[in-house]
Amino acid sequence: MNNHLVNKYNVQAPRYTSYPTVPFWNESNFDNTDWQKSMIKALSLYNDNEGISIYIHLPYCESLCTYCACNTRITINHKVEEPYINALIKEWQLYLKLLPQHPLINEIHLGGGTPTFFSPENLKKLIQTITSYTTIANKAHFSFEAHPANTTVQHLETLFDLGFTRLSLGIQDFNEKVQNAINRHQTYEQVYNITQLAKKIGYTSVNYDLIYGLPFQTEKIISETIQKVIELKPDRIAFYAYAHVPWIKPGQRRYNEHDLPKNEEKLKIYLTGKKLLLEAGYREVGMDHFALPNDELFMAKLNNTLHRNFMGYTTLRSKLLIGLGSSSISDVGIAFAQNHKTPETYIKTLQQGILPVTKGYILSVEDLIIRQHILNIMCKHETSWLKPQMQCKALFDGLFRLAELKKDGLIDLMYYKLKVTEEGKPFIRNICMALDAKLNELKPDKKIFSLAV
């Protein structure tokens, strides 16, 4: 890997789980009325049989993982569970007034925070209440994120009985020094036990989250972690770049930039991990994801049906994604909305019988075109504008900005087509940035994104 390219392109860059990205959404001139009108319009455009996805944000954690950039609330007081569960149910009831009778559910994902902070009984109450008003698709995907150190047999059995068959374990790194720095502790034995127990119960897909670029991490350390992961053989692996954003997450000030691997070393750590995973039989999927050849995620890549949204890469492309919970984001194709970030404001708003939306964005025709090109690059490593409906002024402006990336060998530009080269894959976020009309128009003068590499 060319070190010059690493230094050149290691700039602040969005992760592109949406376009436009969240910092460019409206807060002052977007309200509940705008959101409800957008939902009603979206429902009139889509086929009722396509179903919806539901993301449920459970923000509570008993301790702060300092690497984490998610919206969390740290507490050991489990009395917060019941009022929060009741608020989630109230929010869902408000959405049911907008949705068709007995909406078809394709997907439910519990994220956080730490979903397994909540007792199995409270999770059962939540899921049973939500699904009692719906029809569940035959091939629905129910998944949840879990901390290996606090996930119990009761969690696994209760959620499996409710239809959950997919489990994602946040591991990050097995090295004790790295774990101490990021305050994230779980042993190999805990991960092994939870993985084996989940498979015994009947879970069909187990994912591990790993992070490269963490404090004190080295090529040797990531090699040891990856080797242990390979022994455990999860179906999928998310191998994310650490996002150092201490101006947003003060907990990251527990260590400093001197403790983090530098640009070239960080990329070597990633490439070492990637090489080991590929040699072990995993296949690369999109950006920073790997799956076994028989896994649905890799099959979706082969079939060109891979999709990306706020939950990450998915095999399902529901046009309606409803986010429940504090800070959750909803996506109805033509508009986005985000809930209040603090649990207190979220709960208080719902007690008033109001959807807790605080900001959002209604996409223009031009936005929709750029969004599809960025989605194509993130999922397929290529995009085309041969068809007139895939063309707009913002796209052609972006094509001029791609010249430097082409010169550096990160992309191939052909007749009405862009393709990411093998050397360009670590720089996908930079490639998408060139097409990002909002980013290039507004040019933010403060730090809002993590580094690209």
N, C-alpha and C positions, 0 to 999 in steps of 0.2 A: 504494500500500500504506500502511495506517495505521501510523505509527511507534509509536503507543501500543500497538497489538496486538503489534508486534515486541518491544518492551520487556517487555510483560506476560507473554508466553508463551515468552520465551527463557530457559527453565529447564533444569535437567538432565533428560534424557529418554532412555529406551532406544531402540535402533534396531529392536527387535521382529523380529529374525530367529528368535525363539522366544517362546513364552509357557508357563510363567513364564520370565523372563529369567535368564541364567546366574548373576548374583549371589545369586539366591534359591534356587539348587539346594543339595542336601545334600552335605556332605563327610564329616561325622563318622558319619552313619548310612546311608550308601549304599556298597555295595561290589560286587565282581565277581560275587558270587552273585546279588545283586539284579538286576544288569544282565543276566546270562545268563537268569535266570527271566523277565525282561521280554521279552527277545528271543524266547524259546521261545513265550511267550504270544502275542506279536504275530504270529509266524509261523502260529499256529493260527487267527488271526482273518482273515488276508489270503489272497487268491487267489495261488497260485504264479505265475500268468501275468502278474502286475502288474510283476514285476521289481524290481530294487533300484538305487539310486544309490550311487556310491562317491566320497567326497571324500578326496584324498590330500594331506596337508600336508607341504610340503617347506620347512623353515624357514630354510635358510641363505641369506645374502646376503654379498656381498663388501664392501659399505659400508652404513652406516646412513642410510636416508632418514628425516630427523627428523620428518616429518609422520606417519609410519606408527605405527599403534596395534596392528599385528598381532604375534603371537608369532614372533619372529625370533631367529636366532643369527648374529652377524657374524663372519666369518672369511674368510681368503684361502687357508686350508689345505683343499685339495680331497680330502685323504685321508679326510675325514669322510664322503664320499659312500658308499663301499662298506658300512661297518657300518650306516649308516642305511638304505640300500636293503635290506640283509639283514634288518633289524628289521621293516621294512614287510612284507616277504614272510612273515616269521614271524607277524606279527599277522594277516595275511590267512589264513594256514593255520589259525590258532586259530578264526577266524570260520567257516571252511569246515566245521568240526566241528559248528557250530550250524545252519548253513544247509542247505537241501535240496540234494541232489546236483546238480551243474552248475547253480547258480543263474543266473537270467536277468538280465543286466546291461543296464539302460536308459541309464545315464549314468556317466561317469567325468570327474572334474574335478581337475586338478592346480593347487593353490594354494600360497601361501607367505606370507612368504619370496619367494624367487625360484626357481621351478622350473627356469629355464634356467641356474641355477648348476650344476646337475648335467649331466654329459656326456651326449650323445645315447646313448652305449653303455649307461650305467647306467639311463637312462630306458627304453631298449628292454628291458633285462633285467627291470626292474620290471613294465612293462605286459605283456610276453609271459608272465611267470610268473603274474600275476593272471588274465589272460584265458584261459590254458590250462586252467583249472579251471572255466570258465563257458560259458554260451551267451550270445552277444551278440544283443540285440534287433535286428530289421530296421532300425528307425529310431533306433538308439542315438545319443546325443549325447556325443562325447568332446571335451573342451575343456581348454585350459591357459592360465595367466597367464604373461606374459613381459615382460622388461625390453628395450626397444628397443635398448639399447646393448650387450647381450651375447648376443642371440639370433642364432644362426648359420643358414646355409643347411642345415647338417646337422641342427640341432634341428628345423627346419620339415619337412624331408624325412623324417626318421626317425619323427617323431610322426604325420605324415600317413600314412605306410605302415602305422602301427599302428592307424589308424582315426580319428585326430583330424582334425576338420574345422572346429573353432572356436578362435579365437585372441583373447585379450584382452591388450591392451597398456596398461601403466600409464604414462600421460603426465603427468597432473596439471596442468601448465601449460608452455607453450613459452617464457615470459619468462625471460631469463637471471638477472635479479635474484631472482625468486621461486625459480628452480631452485637458485641458490647458497644461499639461506636454508634450503631443505628438503633440500639435499644430494642432489638427484635430477637427474641430467644426461642428457639425450638431445637430439639436434638434430632439427629438422624433416626433414632429409635422411635420418637414420637411420629415423625413423618412416615416411617415405614409402617407403624402400627395402624395409623389412620388410613393409609393407602390400602393396605391389605384388608382391613375391616370394611372399607367402602366397597371394594370389589366383591368381598364375600356376601355383603348384603344385597348387591345387585347393581351398583352404580356402573354405568357403561362407559363413562368418560371421566378421567381424572387429569386435571391440568395443574402444573406447577408454575408459579411466578418466580422468575429469577431476575436480578438486577445487576448490570455491569456498570462500573465507574463509581462504586461505593468507596467510602474512606478506607484506606489501608488495603484495598483489594489489589491483587497482583495477578499476573498470568498463571503463576503456580497455584494460587488460592482458587481462582476460577476453574482451573483444570481439576483440582481435587473435588470441588463442588459438583461440577458437571459429571465427573466419573461416578459420584454417589447417586446423582439423578438418573444416570443411565442404568445403574443397578436396579433402581426402583421402577424404571420403565413406565412413566406416566404416558398417557395417550397424546397429550399436548404439552407444549412448553412455551410460555411467553418470556422472552429474554429482552427485557426493557433496558433502555439507557436511564441511568440515574438523572433525575431532574434537580439540579441544585438551584433552588429559588429561595434563599434565606430572607429576602425582602418580603416574601409572601408567607413563608413558614419559618418563624423565628427558631423553632426547635432544631433546624439545621445548623444553627450557630454553635451547637455542641462541639462541632469540629469545624475546621476552616479549609480553604482552598488548598493549602499546603498538604493536607491529609488525603486529598483526592488524587487519583491518577491523572497525569497530564494528558493533553490531547492525543498524542501518538500512542501513549501507553494505554489509554482508555480504549482506543480503537483496536489495539493489539489484543486486549482482554476480550473484546467482543469477537474478533476474528478467531481467536483460539477456541472460545466456547462454541462458536458456529461450526468450526472444523470438526470438533469432537462430536457434536450432535449429528452432523451429516455422516460422519464415519460410522456412527452407531445406528444408522438407518433412518434417522428422522429426515423429513423433507421441509424445506423452507416454504413458508406461507406468508405472503404479503410482506409487511415490515415487522421485524422482531418477533415473529411467531414461527414455531416448528411443530410438526405433527407426524405421527407414524403414517406410513403409506395407506393403511386401511382406515384411517380416521376420516370422519365426515368433513372436517375442515380442509384437509388436503384434497379430498375428492371434489369439494366445492371449487377449489382453485383450478383443478383440471377441467371442470365443467363450466368454468367462467361464471359461477353463481356466487362466488365469495362476496360478502358485503361487509362494510365497516360502519359502525355507529358509535354512540357514546359508551356502549358496553364493550367495544373492541371489535375484533373480527367475528363474524357469525355466518352460519350457513343459511340463515333465514333472512329474507328481505321484506319484512313487514313495512308497509308504507306509513303505519301509525305506531310510534313508540311513545308510550305514556310513562313519564317519570313520576313516581310517588315518593314523598319524603323531602326533608330539608335539603336544599341545594340540587335536587334532582332536575334533570333536563328532559324535556319532551320534544319530539320531532314529528311533525305531521307532513313532512315532505315540502310543503310550501311555507312553513313557519317553524320557528323554535320558541321555546319558553323555558325559563329557569325559575325554580322556587326560591323563596327566602332561604338564606344560608344557615341562620341560627335556628336550632330546634325550638327555642322559646317563641320567636316571631312566627315561625311556621305553625306551631300549635295554636297560638293566639289568633292568627288569621282564620284558621279553620273553625275555631270556636265561634267566630262571627259568621260562619256559613259562606265564606269566600274562598275561592281557589287561591292558593298562596303564591301566585306568580309575581315575580319582582322585576324581571327583565325578559326581553325576547327580540325576535327579528322576523320580519316578513320578507321572504325572498322575492326579488324581481326575476324576470325572465333571464336576464344576463347572469344573475347570481346562480340560477338553476343550471345554466350551461357550464359555468366555471366549476360549480360543485360536482357535476358529473365527471368532468375531466380529472379533477383531483381525486375523486373516488376511484376512477379507473387506474390512475397511477399507483394509488395506495394498494389496490387489490390485484391488479393485473400487470403492473409495471409497464403499462403502455396505454396510449389513448389515441383516438382518431377524430378528426374534424372534417372528414370527407362529406358527410351529410350536412346540408344547410342548417338543419336544426341544432347542430353542434357547433355552430359558428356565431361569433359576436365580436364587437369591437374590443371588449376586454380581453378576449382570447388572443386576438392578433397583436394587441399591445404586449401581452405576456410572451408571445413567441419571440419577440425581439429581445426580451430579457433572458431568453434561453441560450443566446449565442455563446456566452462565456462557458456555460455548462457543456455545450457541445464541443467547444474548443478543448476543454479539459477531459473529454472522453467519457463523461458521465451519462450522456444520452446520445442516441442516434435520432436525427431528424430526417424523416423521409417525406415523400409526397403525401401531404395531409395526415402525417402520423408521427408520433413520438414514441420512442422505446427506450426504457432505462437499460443501460449496459450493466454487466456484472460488477464493474468497478463503481458504477453509480448507485448501487443498491444501498450502501450505508448513507447516502446523501439524498434519499427520497424526499425528506422534508424540505431540503433546499430546492429541489426541482419543483415541488408544489408551490413553494414561495414565489417562484418566478411567475407563476400563473395567478397568484393571489392578488386580485385587483384591489381589494379593500386594504390589504397590508401596504401595497405599493402606493396607493392613493393617500392614505392617512399618515404613513410613516411615523409610528409612535416614537416619542423622544424619551421614553422611560422603559425600564425593564419590565416586560410582561410575559416573556417566554423563557424556557430553559434553552441551553445550548443544543445545537443540532446533532453533534457527534459525541 
